[in-house]
Amino acid sequence: PGDGVHVVWSMLLGLNRSRYFLMTGQQLSAAEALNLGVVNEVMPQSALLDRAWELAGLIRQRPPLTTRLTREAMLMQVKRAMLDQLPY
């Protein structure tokens, strides 16, 4: 903790699992992260840039205002939690 991982990790995994991983320092493989819902996709590094561009294209097709406001709405909870919990 100190960089906000304790805030984000609990949002992604829930309190018990996040506490477990933060306290033990256990590292996750890509497959484990996918299984736990920490990441949405796992692929070979050689496919990563193409997939990033594909996703960017999909996002770019959406109305810009919708994209911006959706991002802001989704980050509001994260920002608030960071302000409240980052000092710890």
Backbone bond lengths (Angstrom), bond angles and torsions (degrees), N, CA, C in turn:
res aa  C-N    CA-C-N  psi(-1)  N-CA   C-N-CA  omega(-1)  CA-C   N-CA-C  phi
1 P - - - 1.453 - - 1.523 111.49 -
2 G 1.283 115.91 156.40 1.446 121.16 -177.84 1.513 109.65 129.88
3 D 1.325 115.67 -27.65 1.457 119.89 177.27 1.525 111.83 -108.25
4 G 1.318 116.59 5.78 1.455 121.66 177.41 1.515 114.24 97.17
5 V 1.322 117.04 0.24 1.459 118.91 -178.67 1.526 111.44 -60.81
6 H 1.313 117.47 -33.05 1.464 120.27 179.53 1.528 111.68 -66.51
7 V 1.309 117.22 -26.76 1.463 121.15 178.26 1.528 109.63 -77.63
8 V 1.310 116.26 -52.64 1.466 121.31 -175.14 1.526 111.02 -69.06
9 W 1.317 116.76 -41.27 1.461 120.75 -177.76 1.527 110.68 -59.48
10 S 1.328 117.60 -41.82 1.467 119.27 179.95 1.528 111.53 -68.95
11 M 1.318 117.76 -29.86 1.463 120.38 176.09 1.530 110.97 -69.42
12 L 1.320 116.32 -35.90 1.459 120.72 -178.06 1.525 113.10 -79.94
13 L 1.329 116.50 -38.71 1.461 120.54 -171.10 1.519 114.92 -110.60
14 G 1.315 117.35 -15.16 1.454 119.91 -171.35 1.520 109.24 90.83
15 L 1.305 116.18 163.67 1.461 121.27 -172.16 1.529 113.49 -64.10
16 N 1.322 118.25 -47.86 1.465 120.12 -175.42 1.525 112.57 -66.04
17 R 1.324 117.06 -48.16 1.469 119.19 179.91 1.518 111.34 -66.16
18 S 1.317 117.58 -41.32 1.470 118.97 -179.32 1.523 110.30 -64.09
19 R 1.307 116.69 -41.67 1.465 119.88 178.22 1.527 110.02 -60.77
20 Y 1.310 117.15 -43.16 1.459 121.80 179.32 1.531 111.13 -58.17
21 F 1.321 116.71 -51.98 1.462 119.83 -177.19 1.529 112.19 -68.36
22 L 1.326 117.02 -36.65 1.462 119.36 178.90 1.526 111.65 -70.14
23 M 1.318 117.30 -39.01 1.462 120.34 -178.22 1.528 112.73 -75.38
24 T 1.338 117.23 -33.86 1.467 119.50 -178.00 1.523 112.66 -91.00
25 G 1.326 117.36 -21.98 1.457 120.29 -176.82 1.516 113.08 72.30
26 Q 1.324 116.43 12.84 1.461 120.42 179.45 1.520 110.57 -60.67
27 Q 1.311 115.76 134.10 1.457 120.72 178.91 1.523 109.39 -92.39
28 L 1.316 115.48 148.74 1.457 121.72 179.85 1.521 110.10 -103.85
29 S 1.313 116.24 139.88 1.459 119.84 170.38 1.529 107.60 -77.29
30 A 1.302 116.74 168.40 1.464 120.41 177.86 1.523 110.73 -60.87
31 A 1.325 116.95 -40.94 1.467 120.55 179.99 1.526 110.89 -65.27
32 E 1.336 117.55 -40.77 1.467 120.58 177.93 1.523 110.82 -65.31
33 A 1.324 117.42 -41.58 1.463 121.15 178.86 1.525 110.47 -61.82
34 L 1.315 116.64 -40.38 1.461 120.98 177.56 1.522 110.34 -65.47
35 N 1.307 116.98 -45.32 1.467 122.09 -179.68 1.528 112.14 -62.18
36 L 1.332 116.97 -35.56 1.464 121.34 179.99 1.531 113.10 -83.76
37 G 1.318 116.91 -8.41 1.459 120.36 179.73 1.516 114.18 84.08
38 V 1.329 117.43 16.17 1.463 120.94 178.97 1.526 110.39 -75.98
39 V 1.318 116.41 -31.13 1.463 122.47 176.39 1.519 108.40 -125.43
40 N 1.317 116.91 158.57 1.465 121.25 -178.97 1.515 113.08 -94.23
41 E 1.314 117.03 -28.94 1.458 120.74 -176.52 1.523 109.50 -145.46
42 V 1.321 115.15 151.01 1.460 122.24 173.20 1.519 106.63 -131.68
43 M 1.330 116.05 133.70 1.464 120.07 -178.78 1.517 109.56 -152.73
44 P 1.307 117.26 166.47 1.465 119.49 176.07 1.529 110.15 -64.89
45 Q 1.308 115.34 149.67 1.465 120.29 -179.67 1.522 111.77 -56.81
46 S 1.317 117.08 -33.00 1.464 120.87 -178.55 1.528 112.25 -65.04
47 A 1.329 117.92 -22.60 1.465 121.83 -179.45 1.525 112.72 -97.45
48 L 1.318 116.65 -6.10 1.460 120.82 -170.87 1.528 113.62 -63.50
49 L 1.311 117.51 -49.24 1.466 120.08 -176.60 1.526 111.39 -64.70
50 D 1.326 116.99 -41.33 1.468 119.30 177.54 1.523 111.23 -61.25
51 R 1.328 116.60 -41.61 1.466 120.09 179.64 1.521 111.18 -66.88
52 A 1.330 117.00 -38.58 1.464 120.35 177.80 1.529 110.34 -61.37
53 W 1.327 116.76 -43.89 1.464 120.30 178.31 1.531 111.14 -65.51
54 E 1.323 116.44 -37.40 1.464 120.35 177.59 1.527 111.05 -62.35
55 L 1.318 116.72 -46.32 1.464 120.74 178.30 1.526 111.22 -64.16
56 A 1.328 116.41 -41.79 1.467 119.83 178.27 1.524 110.44 -60.09
57 G 1.329 116.73 -39.70 1.461 120.35 177.96 1.515 112.26 -64.02
58 L 1.327 116.74 -40.40 1.469 120.59 177.97 1.523 110.84 -63.96
59 I 1.312 116.03 -43.86 1.471 120.16 179.37 1.523 110.28 -65.21
60 R 1.309 115.64 -39.89 1.485 120.89 -178.72 1.528 111.68 -64.08
61 Q 1.323 118.00 -26.04 1.473 121.69 179.85 1.522 112.43 -74.12
62 R 1.310 116.40 -19.52 1.464 120.33 -179.62 1.532 109.24 -77.14
63 P 1.315 117.40 156.47 1.467 119.37 177.92 1.538 110.20 -58.94
64 P 1.335 117.82 131.16 1.466 120.74 -176.45 1.526 113.99 -55.31
65 L 1.313 117.81 -40.54 1.462 120.20 -179.73 1.532 110.72 -65.20
66 T 1.308 116.61 -41.49 1.466 120.68 177.52 1.521 110.85 -60.99
67 T 1.310 116.28 -44.85 1.464 121.26 179.90 1.523 110.58 -62.01
68 R 1.313 116.67 -47.27 1.467 120.68 -177.36 1.528 111.39 -64.58
69 L 1.321 116.97 -46.11 1.461 120.08 -177.53 1.534 111.70 -70.66
70 T 1.312 116.94 -34.41 1.467 119.74 176.05 1.514 109.83 -63.17
71 R 1.318 116.80 -45.63 1.466 120.80 179.17 1.529 110.19 -60.89
72 E 1.320 116.75 -46.35 1.467 120.26 179.43 1.523 111.49 -61.10
73 A 1.316 117.36 -42.95 1.462 120.79 -179.30 1.528 110.92 -64.40
74 M 1.309 116.85 -40.11 1.469 120.71 -179.10 1.534 111.64 -71.30
75 L 1.308 117.66 -30.05 1.460 120.98 -178.85 1.526 113.37 -85.90
76 M 1.322 117.22 -15.31 1.462 120.47 -177.28 1.531 111.55 -56.73
77 Q 1.313 116.57 -46.68 1.468 121.05 -179.46 1.533 110.59 -64.81
78 V 1.317 116.93 -40.25 1.473 120.86 179.97 1.524 109.99 -65.10
79 K 1.314 116.94 -46.24 1.466 120.56 -179.96 1.526 111.52 -61.78
80 R 1.324 116.54 -43.14 1.460 120.61 179.74 1.530 110.58 -63.39
81 A 1.325 116.35 -43.88 1.461 120.31 179.48 1.525 110.64 -64.87
82 M 1.321 117.85 -38.23 1.463 120.78 178.08 1.526 110.65 -62.58
83 L 1.305 116.14 -44.40 1.478 119.30 179.36 1.522 111.13 -62.07
84 D 1.326 116.94 -40.68 1.456 121.32 -177.74 1.523 113.04 -74.46
85 Q 1.337 117.22 -38.82 1.460 119.91 -168.67 1.529 115.89 -109.79
86 L 1.319 118.01 -14.30 1.468 119.74 -176.01 1.530 113.13 -59.81
87 P 1.333 119.76 -35.84 1.468 118.36 179.34 1.528 113.91 -60.64
88 Y 1.318 117.87 -19.06 1.462 120.92 -178.97 1.496 109.77 -88.21
